[in-house]
Amino acid sequence: MHKADIRRIALIGNFLPRQCGIATFTTDVFHAMRARCPDVAVDVYAMDDRPGRYDYPPEVTATIAEQDRAAYSETARRIEATGADAIWLQHEYGIFGGPAGEHILTLLDRTTLPLVVTLHTVLEQPDADQRRVMEGLLRRAARVVVMAERARDLLTRVYGANPRQIVMIPHGVPDRALVDPDTIKDRFGWEGRKVVLTFGLLSPGKGIETVIEALPAIADRHPDLLYVVLGATHPNLVAKEGEAYRDRLKALAAERGVADHVAFIDEFVVYDRLIDYLQAADLYCTPYKNPAQITSGTLSYAVGVGKAVVSTPYVHATEILDEEHGVLVPFDDVAGFAGAIDRLLSDDAGRRALSERAYARGRTMIWPRLAEATMAATREAVAARPRRLAARTQLAKPLAPDFSAVERMSDATGMLQHSIYSVPDRRHGYCIDDNARALMLMSAMPELDPVQRDKWTTIYASFVQYAWNPEARRYRNFMRFDRTWCEDVGSEDSNGRALWALGVTARDGCEKKHRDWATVLFDETASLALELGSLRAQAFAMLGAAAMLEARPGHELSLSILRRFPDTHRAMLDEARRPEWQWFEIVLAYDNARLPQGLIAAGRALERQDLIECGLSTLEWIVGKQTSPEGRFRAVGTESFHRPYAEPLQFDQQPLEAQATVDACVEAYRATGDKRWVAEAERAYHWFLGANDLDLPLASAEDGGCFDGLMPTGLNRNQGAESILALQLASCAISGLGKAQANVPEPSHAAA
């Protein structure tokens, strides 16, 4: 394995001035890395739970709004654009958005950069969401950093992690000299006092009540005792109840008669000031109540500056204080804390010896050591990253239509929506969108066995028929696997697509019985189109009406639909248009090419050249937006959707966009005879075959399958109905186009 040359790291976590332990840790590791590895740029991406309210320092490259999922994708793109060599993530439950912080997986899924993740919590009994997120991190990470051996054990035993990816790097500590507390107590007015210190954001669960309960017994033997509770109240607790918890602690001290022996310092203390406080204390105490706590930065700091420590036996404490490096007391043991603190305060020599042992251990944990170890782990992660292979050989020629994968995804009810890899996922049931597309495909595959065609045409037609809700006069869309509907009324787009399928079947159905059925159902239901408000639904309805008009010249309802919408679309184009933006909406969405296709089809049906010209000009514009700098088809990425007047983003690219563009260009060729549109249709079709940004074929040539899309990290290897149908309908369109150019009588065209 070669030694990787690291020039830039993207560091993700909380950052000061946000008040929490992760923010302190991330800030400390940033400064440690910059000091120890000055040639490595460290870009900080700070998680932001209150956007706009923190005054971040210049060291912060950018912030990520915790609850804004889109911000995670945007950050992934930004990190990629910087040329970063790796990502170093500080992970803690509660600092990322979504269930159990799942939004961070969105960011990691949008980049191929090697990931090093430092886990600040590893749960032995995670809930379903916590397990899912942790397992997602483990799958994605090249190296997983833990700060306790117990965490390594949990990762392998509970989560099945690969032991070879786990690296143990202790929590960093300051590089300070070991000093006598009495020499600096005057800085805080503590001269002549025996000082026991607890530090951290104040909240229940820290066990401070246990120490306060123990103070009367200690103070009887040490009248000069001072217990210092240092730290601001946790911001989340303040938001919920203000300072009520702090007030309860003060009241407890007064009730026990030790108010004069307790000092509450309400201050969020950072680095140098914290070290001064720690060095001025005689003892450090962590009476925490959570036995599973894997990491405590405050405990690490105390050991680092050589404090004699009394602690409950939570995980981190049992490891860092073992072999007589500290004193452990059972949880909630008031008498135990009183005895341990009394013994150490009464034995100056013993306390100094314990302090020296702790300090010696702390020298192995100083921040420069952490920086070196993390950089070594990062180099390993980068060195292990697979080098990009040479571009795969693209599929050489258009594929013949193949019904195999469509049939694989279908049953006696209809075509199932989703799959896991190539296996249908019954949990998501069916939808009219896919069954309408499948119905159109039955008319577009002339080579399909007639018996097979009849069977599946009937099944898909039956689904569409059963989806009609006569009471609501709308089609339903989503059906559960048990054949119960999820809704009474489907989306406008699904209703428009159902009408489109009926029009195509009425025109192109291979059996008269199916053509007659489609005509009757169209006549019964198509008036709903006149109430549609969605542009795409209107375009789908126009395509269905244009097909019906070919099947039934003079069909009045079809003419009404075709006359109703084109001028509305042109008016919206005029309203949204800018010199650089020649589109019907101020945003891009899905199935974009269907809008110009609908206008061209309407123009041909109504013999209106103005509609054809408008459709051609907008198609030219969207085709331009879908062409990469290398001249390949680049589908408008799903991350582009709904961003006003914004250039399209590269990912995720979905088969639906390529198929829509193929169909729209075929429609343009039929309207003009211009072979430029043949070339554009072929360009979009070859996206399926590997002429795309990742040089990866999405088409599965051996069985007619199609992967669900291109992601920044590669193929989405699921093969859902929409993707399979997109490939097959596009293959039919390209096949028909080739026959038309060869002056062979052309079978009726279909779309999707």
C-alpha positions in Angstrom: 0.0 0.0 0.0 1.5 3.3 -1.0 1.7 6.3 1.4 -1.0 8.7 0.5 -0.2 12.4 0.2 -2.8 14.3 2.2 -3.3 18.0 1.3 -6.8 18.8 2.4 -9.3 17.3 4.9 -12.9 18.2 5.4 -13.6 18.2 9.2 -17.3 17.9 10.1 -18.6 18.5 13.6 -19.8 21.1 16.0 -17.5 24.1 16.6 -17.1 26.9 19.1 -18.8 29.2 20.0 -21.5 26.6 20.1 -21.6 25.3 23.6 -21.2 21.6 23.8 -18.5 19.0 24.3 -18.3 18.1 20.6 -17.8 21.7 19.7 -14.9 21.9 22.1 -13.4 18.7 20.8 -13.7 19.6 17.2 -12.2 23.0 17.8 -9.3 21.4 19.8 -8.6 18.8 17.1 -8.7 21.5 14.4 -6.0 23.5 16.2 -4.0 20.4 16.9 -4.1 19.3 13.3 -3.1 22.7 12.1 -0.2 22.9 14.5 1.1 19.4 13.9 0.4 19.2 10.2 0.8 22.7 8.9 0.9 21.6 5.3 -2.5 20.1 5.4 -5.5 22.4 4.9 -8.4 21.6 7.3 -11.7 22.9 6.2 -14.3 23.1 9.0 -17.9 22.4 8.3 -19.8 23.2 11.5 -23.1 21.7 12.3 -25.5 24.5 13.1 -28.6 23.9 15.3 -29.5 27.6 15.3 -28.6 29.0 11.9 -27.5 32.6 12.0 -27.2 32.8 15.8 -23.5 31.8 16.2 -20.7 34.1 15.4 -18.3 31.5 13.9 -14.6 32.3 13.6 -12.9 32.5 10.2 -11.6 29.0 10.6 -15.1 27.7 9.8 -15.4 27.1 6.1 -19.1 26.7 6.1 -22.0 25.7 8.3 -24.6 22.9 7.8 -28.1 23.7 9.0 -28.9 20.7 11.2 -32.5 20.1 10.0 -32.1 21.1 6.4 -31.5 17.9 4.4 -30.7 19.8 1.3 -27.8 21.5 3.1 -26.1 18.1 3.6 -26.2 17.4 -0.2 -25.0 21.0 -0.9 -22.1 20.5 1.6 -21.1 17.2 -0.1 -20.9 19.0 -3.5 -18.9 21.8 -1.8 -16.4 19.4 -0.2 -15.9 17.6 -3.5 -15.3 20.9 -5.3 -12.5 21.8 -2.8 -10.4 18.9 -3.9 -10.4 17.4 -0.3 -8.6 14.1 0.0 -10.8 12.8 2.9 -13.6 13.6 5.3 -13.1 13.4 9.1 -16.5 13.2 10.8 -17.2 13.8 14.5 -20.2 11.6 15.2 -22.6 12.0 18.1 -26.3 11.3 18.2 -28.2 14.5 18.5 -26.1 16.8 16.4 -27.4 15.8 13.0 -31.0 16.1 11.6 -33.4 13.3 10.9 -34.3 10.2 12.9 -31.1 9.3 14.9 -29.2 11.9 12.8 -29.7 10.1 9.5 -29.2 13.3 7.5 -25.5 12.9 7.8 -25.8 9.7 5.7 -27.2 11.9 2.9 -24.0 13.9 2.9 -21.8 10.8 2.9 -23.8 9.2 0.1 -23.2 12.2 -2.1 -19.4 11.9 -2.1 -16.9 9.2 -2.8 -14.2 10.6 -0.6 -12.6 8.3 2.0 -14.3 8.7 5.4 -12.7 8.7 8.8 -15.3 8.8 11.6 -14.7 9.4 15.2 -17.5 7.9 17.3 -18.2 9.8 20.5 -21.0 7.4 21.5 -21.4 3.7 20.8 -24.7 2.3 22.1 -25.0 -1.3 23.4 -28.8 -1.3 23.0 -29.6 1.0 20.0 -33.1 1.5 18.8 -33.9 0.7 15.2 -33.0 4.1 13.8 -29.8 4.4 15.8 -28.7 1.0 14.6 -29.5 1.8 11.0 -27.5 5.0 11.2 -24.5 3.4 12.9 -24.5 0.5 10.4 -24.7 3.1 7.6 -21.6 4.9 9.0 -19.7 1.6 9.4 -20.4 0.6 5.8 -19.3 4.0 4.6 -16.2 4.5 6.7 -12.7 3.5 5.8 -11.5 4.0 9.3 -13.5 4.2 12.6 -11.9 6.0 15.5 -12.9 5.1 19.0 -11.6 6.5 22.3 -12.2 3.4 24.5 -11.5 -0.3 24.0 -15.0 -1.0 25.1 -16.3 0.9 22.1 -14.2 -1.4 19.8 -15.8 -4.4 21.5 -19.3 -3.0 21.1 -18.8 -2.2 17.4 -17.7 -5.7 16.6 -20.1 -7.6 18.9 -23.2 -5.5 18.5 -22.9 -4.0 15.0 -20.7 -6.6 13.3 -18.0 -4.1 12.4 -14.8 -5.2 10.7 -12.1 -5.1 13.5 -9.5 -4.0 10.9 -11.3 -0.7 10.2 -11.4 0.3 13.9 -8.6 2.4 15.4 -8.2 3.2 19.1 -7.0 6.8 19.6 -7.5 8.2 23.1 -9.2 11.5 23.6 -6.7 14.4 23.3 -5.5 16.3 26.3 -3.6 19.6 26.7 0.2 19.7 26.8 0.7 21.4 30.1 3.3 21.1 32.9 2.4 19.3 36.2 2.0 22.1 38.8 1.2 22.3 42.5 -2.4 23.6 42.8 -1.5 25.8 45.7 0.7 27.9 43.4 -2.3 29.1 41.3 -5.3 29.0 43.6 -5.0 32.7 44.2 -6.1 33.4 40.6 -9.6 32.3 41.6 -9.6 33.3 45.3 -9.2 29.8 46.5 -6.2 30.3 48.7 -6.3 28.1 51.8 -9.0 25.9 50.5 -9.0 22.2 49.5 -10.6 22.3 46.1 -12.7 19.5 44.6 -13.7 20.3 41.0 -16.4 19.0 38.7 -16.6 20.5 35.2 -19.0 20.2 32.3 -22.3 21.5 30.9 -24.7 21.3 33.8 -27.5 18.8 33.4 -29.2 15.9 35.3 -27.3 12.7 35.0 -23.9 14.2 35.9 -24.4 12.9 39.5 -23.6 16.2 41.2 -26.3 15.6 43.8 -24.3 12.6 45.0 -21.2 14.7 45.8 -23.3 17.4 47.5 -24.9 14.7 49.6 -21.4 13.5 50.6 -20.1 17.0 51.5 -21.3 17.2 55.1 -19.2 14.2 56.1 -16.2 15.5 54.2 -16.5 19.1 55.5 -16.6 17.8 59.1 -13.0 16.6 58.6 -11.9 19.3 56.2 -13.5 22.6 57.1 -11.5 24.3 54.3 -13.2 22.2 51.7 -14.6 23.9 48.5 -16.6 21.9 45.9 -16.5 23.9 42.6 -19.2 23.1 40.1 -17.9 24.7 36.9 -19.8 25.1 33.7 -22.8 26.7 32.1 -26.2 24.9 32.1 -26.7 22.8 29.0 -28.3 25.0 26.3 -31.0 22.4 25.7 -31.9 22.3 29.4 -32.0 26.1 29.5 -34.4 26.2 26.6 -36.7 23.7 28.4 -36.6 25.0 32.0 -34.1 27.9 32.3 -31.9 27.6 35.4 -34.3 25.5 37.5 -31.9 22.6 37.7 -29.0 24.8 39.0 -31.4 26.3 41.5 -32.3 22.9 42.7 -28.7 22.0 43.3 -28.1 25.2 45.3 -31.2 24.4 47.3 -29.9 20.9 48.1 -26.6 22.4 49.2 -28.4 24.8 51.6 -30.6 22.0 52.9 -27.5 19.9 53.8 -25.8 22.9 55.4 -22.9 23.0 53.0 -23.8 26.1 50.9 -20.5 27.7 52.1 -18.6 24.7 50.8 -20.1 24.8 47.2 -19.3 27.3 44.5 -21.3 27.3 41.3 -19.5 29.0 38.5 -22.0 29.6 35.6 -19.5 29.9 32.8 -18.9 28.1 29.5 -15.2 27.6 29.8 -12.9 26.9 26.9 -9.4 25.5 26.6 -6.8 27.8 28.4 -9.3 29.0 31.0 -10.4 25.4 31.7 -6.9 24.2 32.1 -6.2 27.0 34.6 -9.2 25.9 36.7 -8.2 22.2 36.5 -4.6 22.9 37.6 -5.9 24.9 40.6 -7.9 22.0 41.9 -6.7 19.4 44.3 -9.1 16.7 43.2 -11.3 16.2 40.1 -14.6 14.4 40.5 -16.9 12.8 37.8 -19.9 11.3 39.6 -21.7 10.5 36.3 -24.7 8.2 36.4 -24.5 6.6 32.9 -22.4 3.4 33.1 -22.3 3.2 29.3 -20.6 6.5 28.8 -17.8 5.8 26.3 -16.1 9.2 26.3 -15.6 12.0 28.7 -13.5 14.9 27.5 -13.5 16.5 30.9 -12.1 13.4 32.5 -9.4 13.2 29.8 -8.4 16.8 30.4 -8.2 16.2 34.2 -5.9 13.2 33.6 -3.9 15.2 31.1 -3.0 17.9 33.6 -2.3 15.3 36.4 -5.3 15.5 38.6 -6.1 12.9 41.2 -9.6 11.7 40.1 -12.5 10.2 41.9 -15.1 8.8 39.6 -18.0 6.5 39.1 -17.1 3.4 37.0 -18.6 4.4 33.6 -16.8 2.9 30.6 -14.3 5.6 29.9 -13.4 6.0 33.6 -12.8 2.3 34.1 -10.3 2.3 31.2 -8.4 5.6 31.7 -8.2 5.2 35.5 -7.3 1.6 35.7 -4.0 0.3 37.2 -4.2 2.8 40.0 -4.5 5.9 37.9 -7.6 7.1 39.7 -10.2 6.0 42.3 -13.5 4.4 41.3 -16.6 4.6 43.5 -19.9 2.8 42.8 -22.8 4.8 41.2 -24.9 6.9 43.6 -22.7 5.8 46.5 -22.7 8.9 48.8 -20.6 7.2 51.5 -18.2 5.9 49.0 -17.6 9.4 47.5 -17.2 10.8 51.0 -14.7 8.2 52.0 -12.6 8.4 48.8 -12.5 12.2 48.8 -11.6 12.3 52.5 -8.8 9.8 52.1 -7.2 11.7 49.3 -7.5 15.1 51.0 -6.0 13.7 54.1 -3.0 12.1 52.4 -1.0 14.7 50.6 1.8 12.3 49.6 -0.7 9.7 48.3 -2.6 12.4 46.4 0.6 13.6 44.8 1.7 10.1 43.8 -1.7 9.5 42.2 -1.4 12.9 40.4 2.0 11.9 39.0 0.7 8.6 37.7 -2.3 10.3 36.0 0.0 12.9 34.5 2.3 10.2 33.1 -0.7 8.5 31.4 -1.9 11.9 30.1 1.4 12.4 28.3 0.5 9.6 26.0 -2.7 11.4 25.1 -1.6 15.0 24.3 -3.2 16.7 21.3 -0.1 16.3 19.0 -0.3 12.5 19.5 -3.9 12.5 18.5 -3.2 14.6 15.4 -0.4 12.2 14.4 -2.5 9.1 14.9 -5.5 10.6 13.1 -3.4 11.6 10.2 -1.9 8.1 10.0 -5.5 6.7 9.9 -6.5 9.2 7.2 -3.5 8.3 5.1 -4.4 4.6 5.4 -8.0 5.4 4.4 -6.9 7.4 1.4 -4.3 4.8 0.4 -6.9 2.1 0.6 -9.3 3.9 -1.7 -9.8 2.0 -4.9 -8.3 3.8 -7.9 -10.9 4.6 -10.6 -10.9 1.9 -13.2 -10.7 2.7 -16.9 -14.1 3.5 -18.4 -16.1 0.4 -18.9 -16.8 -0.6 -22.4 -20.1 0.9 -23.4 -22.8 -1.3 -24.9 -22.2 -1.0 -28.6 -25.7 -0.7 -30.1 -29.3 -0.1 -29.1 -30.9 -3.0 -27.3 -33.8 -4.9 -28.6 -36.9 -4.4 -26.4 -37.0 -7.2 -23.8 -40.0 -7.9 -21.6 -38.1 -10.2 -19.1 -37.5 -7.6 -16.4 -41.0 -6.1 -16.7 -42.5 -9.6 -16.2 -40.2 -10.2 -13.3 -41.6 -7.1 -11.5 -45.2 -8.1 -12.3 -47.8 -10.4 -10.7 -51.5 -11.0 -11.2 -52.3 -7.6 -9.7 -50.0 -5.5 -11.8 -46.4 -4.2 -11.8 -44.8 -3.6 -8.4 -43.2 -0.3 -7.8 -39.8 -1.0 -6.3 -37.1 -3.6 -5.9 -34.1 -4.4 -3.8 -31.5 -5.0 -6.5 -33.5 -7.1 -9.0 -36.0 -8.6 -6.5 -39.4 -7.0 -6.2 -40.0 -5.3 -2.9 -43.6 -6.0 -2.0 -43.6 -3.6 0.9 -44.2 -0.7 -1.4 -47.0 -2.3 -3.5 -48.2 -0.8 -6.8 -49.0 2.5 -8.4 -51.0 3.5 -11.5 -48.0 5.5 -12.8 -46.0 2.3 -13.5 -49.0 0.2 -14.6 -50.0 2.9 -17.1 -46.5 2.9 -18.5 -46.5 -0.9 -18.6 -49.8 -0.8 -20.5 -48.3 1.6 -23.1 -45.3 -0.8 -23.4 -47.6 -3.6 -24.4 -48.6 -1.7 -27.5 -45.0 -0.7 -28.3 -43.4 -4.2 -28.5 -44.3 -5.8 -31.8 -42.1 -8.8 -31.3 -43.8 -9.8 -28.0 -45.6 -13.2 -28.0 -49.3 -12.6 -28.7 -50.4 -14.8 -25.8 -48.0 -13.1 -23.4 -49.1 -9.7 -24.7 -52.7 -10.5 -24.2 -52.2 -11.7 -20.6 -50.2 -8.7 -19.5 -52.2 -6.1 -21.4 -55.2 -7.4 -19.6 -53.5 -7.3 -16.2 -52.2 -3.8 -16.6 -55.5 -2.6 -18.1 -57.4 -4.1 -15.1 -55.2 -2.2 -12.7 -55.9 1.1 -14.5 -59.6 0.3 -14.6 -59.8 -0.6 -10.9 -57.9 2.6 -10.0 -60.8 4.7 -11.3 -62.8 6.1 -8.4 -66.2 7.1 -9.9 -67.3 8.9 -6.7 -64.3 11.2 -6.7 -64.0 11.1 -10.6 -60.3 10.6 -10.2 -57.9 7.8 -10.5 -56.2 6.5 -7.4 -52.5 6.0 -7.6 -50.9 3.9 -4.8 -52.1 0.4 -3.8 -50.7 -1.7 -1.0 -49.6 -5.3 -1.7 -52.9 -6.6 -0.2 -54.8 -4.7 -3.0 -56.2 -2.0 -0.7 -55.8 1.6 -1.8 -53.7 4.1 0.0 -55.8 7.0 -1.1 -59.1 7.9 -2.7 -57.6 10.3 -5.2 -54.2 10.1 -6.8 -51.9 12.9 -7.8 -52.7 15.0 -10.8 -49.7 13.7 -12.6 -50.8 10.1 -12.1 -54.3 11.0 -13.4 -52.8 12.6 -16.5 -50.6 9.6 -17.1 -53.5 7.2 -16.9 -55.3 9.2 -19.6 -52.2 9.1 -21.7 -52.0 5.3 -21.4 -55.7 5.0 -22.4 -55.1 7.2 -25.5 -52.1 5.2 -26.6 -53.8 1.9 -26.1 -56.9 3.1 -28.0 -54.6 3.9 -30.9 -51.9 1.3 -30.7 -53.4 -1.7 -29.0 -52.7 -4.9 -30.9 -56.1 -6.4 -30.1 -59.4 -4.7 -30.9 -60.8 -5.7 -27.6 -58.1 -3.7 -25.8 -58.5 -0.7 -28.2 -62.3 -0.7 -27.6 -61.9 -1.0 -23.8 -59.4 1.9 -23.7 -61.7 4.1 -25.9 -64.6 3.6 -23.6 -62.7 4.3 -20.4 -61.1 7.3 -21.9 -64.5 8.7 -22.9 -65.8 8.0 -19.4 -62.9 9.6 -17.5 -60.9 12.0 -19.6 -63.0 15.0 -18.8 -61.1 15.2 -15.5 -58.2 16.5 -17.6 -60.0 19.8 -18.0 -59.6 20.4 -14.3 -55.9 19.5 -14.0 -53.6 22.3 -12.8 -50.2 20.6 -12.9 -48.2 21.4 -16.1 -46.9 17.9 -16.4 -50.4 16.4 -15.8 -51.7 18.6 -18.6 -48.9 17.6 -20.9 -49.6 13.9 -20.2 -53.3 14.5 -20.9 -52.4 16.3 -24.2 -50.3 13.3 -25.3 -53.2 11.0 -24.5 -55.6 13.2 -26.3 -53.3 13.5 -29.4 -53.1 9.7 -29.5 -56.9 9.4 -29.2 -57.4 11.9 -31.9 -55.3 9.7 -34.2 -57.4 6.7 -33.2 -60.7 8.6 -33.5 -60.3 11.6 -35.8 -62.6 14.5 -34.7 -62.9 13.1 -31.2 -64.4 16.1 -29.4 -63.2 15.5 -25.9 -59.6 15.1 -27.1 -59.9 18.3 -29.1 -61.2 20.1 -26.0 -58.1 18.9 -24.0 -55.7 19.8 -26.8 -57.2 23.3 -27.2 -57.4 24.0 -23.4 -53.8 23.8 -22.3 -51.2 24.9 -24.9 -51.9 28.6 -24.6 -51.7 28.3 -20.8 -48.3 26.7 -21.2 -47.1 29.5 -23.5 -48.4 32.1 -21.1 -46.4 30.5 -18.3 -43.3 30.4 -20.5 -43.7 34.1 -21.2 -44.0 34.8 -17.5 -41.0 32.7 -16.3 -38.8 33.5 -19.3 -35.5 35.3 -18.8 -32.7 35.8 -21.4 -30.9 32.8 -19.9 -34.0 30.9 -18.9 -36.3 29.7 -21.7 -38.6 27.4 -19.7 -42.2 27.1 -18.5 -41.4 27.3 -14.8 -38.8 29.1 -12.7 -37.5 25.6 -11.6 -36.6 22.3 -13.1 -38.3 19.1 -11.9 -38.8 15.6 -13.2 -39.9 14.5 -16.7 -39.0 18.0 -18.0 -38.9 17.0 -21.7 -42.6 16.0 -21.5 -43.6 19.7 -21.5 -42.2 20.5 -25.0 -43.3 17.1 -26.2 -46.9 17.9 -25.2 -46.8 21.2 -27.1 -45.3 19.6 -30.3 -47.9 16.8 -30.2 -50.7 19.3 -29.7 -49.3 21.4 -32.5 -49.3 18.4 -34.9 -52.8 17.4 -33.9 -54.2 20.9 -34.2 -52.1 21.8 -37.2 -50.7 24.8 -35.2 -47.2 25.6 -36.2 -46.8 28.1 -33.4 -47.2 25.4 -30.9 -44.7 23.2 -32.7 -42.2 26.1 -32.8 -42.7 26.8 -29.1 -42.2 23.1 -28.3 -39.1 22.9 -30.5 -37.4 26.0 -28.9 -38.1 24.9 -25.4 -36.9 21.3 -26.2 -33.7 22.8 -27.6 -33.2 24.7 -24.4 -33.8 21.7 -22.1 -31.6 19.5 -24.3 -28.8 22.1 -23.9 -29.2 22.0 -20.1 -29.0 18.2 -20.3 -25.7 18.1 -22.2 -22.4 17.7 -20.3 -19.3 19.7 -21.3 -18.1 16.4 -22.9 -21.1 16.4 -25.1 -22.9 13.5 -23.4 -26.5 13.4 -22.2 -26.6 14.4 -18.5 -30.1 14.0 -17.0 -31.2 16.9 -14.7 -30.2 15.6 -11.3 -32.9 15.2 -8.6 -30.9 17.6 -6.4 -31.7 20.3 -9.0 -35.4 20.1 -8.5 -37.2 23.2 -7.2 -34.2 25.6 -7.2 -35.4 28.8 -8.9 -33.5 29.9 -12.0 -30.6 27.6 -11.0 -28.3 25.6 -13.3 -29.1 21.9 -13.1 -27.0 19.8 -10.7 -25.3 16.6 -11.8 -26.9 14.0 -9.5 -28.9 11.9 -9.0 -29.6 11.1 -12.6 -32.7 9.0 -13.3 -33.7 6.9 -16.3 -37.0 8.7 -16.6 -35.3 11.8 -17.8 -33.4 10.0 -20.5 -36.5 8.3 -21.7 -38.6 11.5 -21.7 -35.9 13.2 -23.8 -35.8 10.3 -26.3 -39.6 10.5 -26.8 -39.6 14.3 -27.1 -36.8 14.3 -29.7 -38.7 11.5 -31.6 -41.8 13.8 -31.5 -39.6 16.7 -32.8 -38.3 14.6 -35.6 -41.7 13.5 -36.7 -42.8 17.2 -36.7 -39.8 18.5 -38.7 -37.9 15.6 -40.4 -34.8 17.3 -39.0 -32.2 14.6 -38.3 -30.7 16.7 -35.6 -33.4 15.4 -33.4 -32.5 11.8 -34.3 -29.0 12.5 -33.0 -30.3 14.1 -29.8 -32.6 11.1 -29.2 -29.7 8.7 -29.7 -27.5 10.8 -27.4 -30.1 10.5 -24.6 -30.6 6.8 -25.3 -26.9 6.0 -25.1 -27.0 7.4 -21.6 -28.6 4.0 -20.7 -25.7 2.2 -22.5 -22.9 3.9 -20.6 -22.3 7.2 -22.5 -22.8 9.2 -19.2 -20.9 11.0 -16.5 -19.7 7.8 -14.8 -19.1 5.7 -17.9 -21.4 3.0 -16.5 -24.2 1.3 -18.4 -27.5 1.3 -16.5 -29.1 -1.2 -18.9 -28.8 -4.8 -18.0 -28.5 -6.2 -21.5 -29.0 -9.9 -20.5 -32.5 -9.5 -19.0 -33.9 -6.1 -19.9 -33.3 -4.6 -16.5 -32.2 -1.1 -15.7 -30.6 0.3 -12.6 -32.4 3.1 -10.8 -29.9 5.9 -11.5 -26.5 7.5 -11.3 -25.3 8.8 -8.0 -22.1 10.5 -7.2 -20.8 7.2 -5.7 -21.9 5.1 -8.6 -25.0 3.2 -9.7 -28.1 2.9 -7.7 -28.2 -0.9 -8.2 -31.9 -1.3 -7.5 -34.1 -2.0 -10.5 -37.5 -0.5 -9.9 -40.5 -0.5 -12.3 -40.0 3.1 -13.5 -36.4 2.5 -14.5 -37.0 -0.8 -16.3 -40.0 0.7 -18.2 -38.0 3.8 -19.1 -35.3 1.6 -20.7 -37.8 -0.6 -22.5 -40.0 2.3 -23.8 -36.9 4.2 -24.9 -35.6 1.0 -26.7 -39.0 0.8 -28.5 -38.8 4.4 -29.5 -35.3 4.1 -30.9 -36.2 0.9 -32.7 -39.2 2.6 -34.3 -37.1 5.6 -35.2 -34.5 3.5 -37.0 -37.2 1.8 -39.0 -38.7 5.2 -39.9 -35.4 6.4 -41.2 -35.0 3.3 -43.3 -38.3 4.1 -44.9 -39.8 0.9 -43.5 -43.5 1.3 -42.6 -43.3 2.3 -39.0 -45.3 0.7 -36.2 -47.4 3.1 -34.1 -45.2 4.8 -31.6 -45.6 4.8 -27.8 -44.3 6.8 -25.0 -44.3 6.5 -21.2 
